[in-house]
């Protein structure tokens, strides 16, 4: 072989090597049989959870009072989504490795633009991974573990809440009906007190005969009252200062006052113990603070 042919052959080999490196041609072909990474997180010790997407960076931190979001919004958070993440991370089940080629990451939704970056931190340790976002090609969950080029299929949905608004705790009041002693409603055509006796019976303080089912529905609203969302542009003092309707719930442990203010399209809601102003649909007032005539038993 002359020098020219030798040079051409050498250049061809170099080209093949370069293309192979770029396309993953020479990556290990038996990646499916390689040992899977062991992902075990001491979930009871986790104190920080970070969720990063192309649009948001959410930081959740644990304190003595429980979990709260510290960025981009400072707010108490819903506990079930936190529990779901920690439950999955206690022992992450990696079903099968579907690819190790970076060129296919988009197909499985684990690129920075599509995936949901999850980071859990505990004293002396940290675990990072990327869970697939949503799209036509990745309706099931796939995960990319930091330090491993393979994309793994997850047999069960991971269930990451990836929008700050969805993390916020929408609970306004919560507590068993059995702990409630009275509900006082004050407002237009709504000035009355409903008492609950230790035996579970209800009565109107004014003495009229009471529809027990209607009274029980009223009390059940405040056993777990959840809002429809938040009114971050409204100050709590504006609601508390001039409420449309006020509901006072007396429990064995103390008193909670809920203030409703008509805002045309909804009712803004404030509670002394909460910093945030919530809102509920206007039509919910009929059950949250019914007219007195709707509670009185028909003769």
GIQUI-V443011 format. One record per run of one state. SS is the DSSP state (h for helix, s for strand, l for the rest). FROM is the first residue (numbers start at 1). LEN is the number of residues. Records with the same first field share a line. If there is no record, write none. Layout:
SS->FROM-LEN ; FROM-LEN
This chain:
l->1-2 ; 24-7 ; 34-9 ; 53-4 ; 64-2 ; 72-3 ; 78-1 ; 91-5 ; 100-2 ; 105-11 ; 123-2 ; 132-10 ; 146-5 ; 154-10 ; 169-2 ; 175-2 ; 188-4 ; 197-5 ; 205-5 ; 211-1 ; 227-2 ; 231-5 ; 242-3 ; 252-2 ; 263-3 ; 272-6 ; 289-3 ; 295-1 ; 297-3
h->3-21 ; 31-3 ; 43-3 ; 79-12 ; 102-3 ; 164-4 ; 177-3 ; 212-12 ; 236-6 ; 282-7 ; 292-3
s->46-7 ; 57-7 ; 66-6 ; 75-3 ; 96-4 ; 116-7 ; 125-7 ; 142-4 ; 151-3 ; 168-1 ; 171-4 ; 180-8 ; 192-5 ; 202-3 ; 210-1 ; 224-3 ; 229-2 ; 245-7 ; 254-9 ; 266-6 ; 278-4 ; 296-1
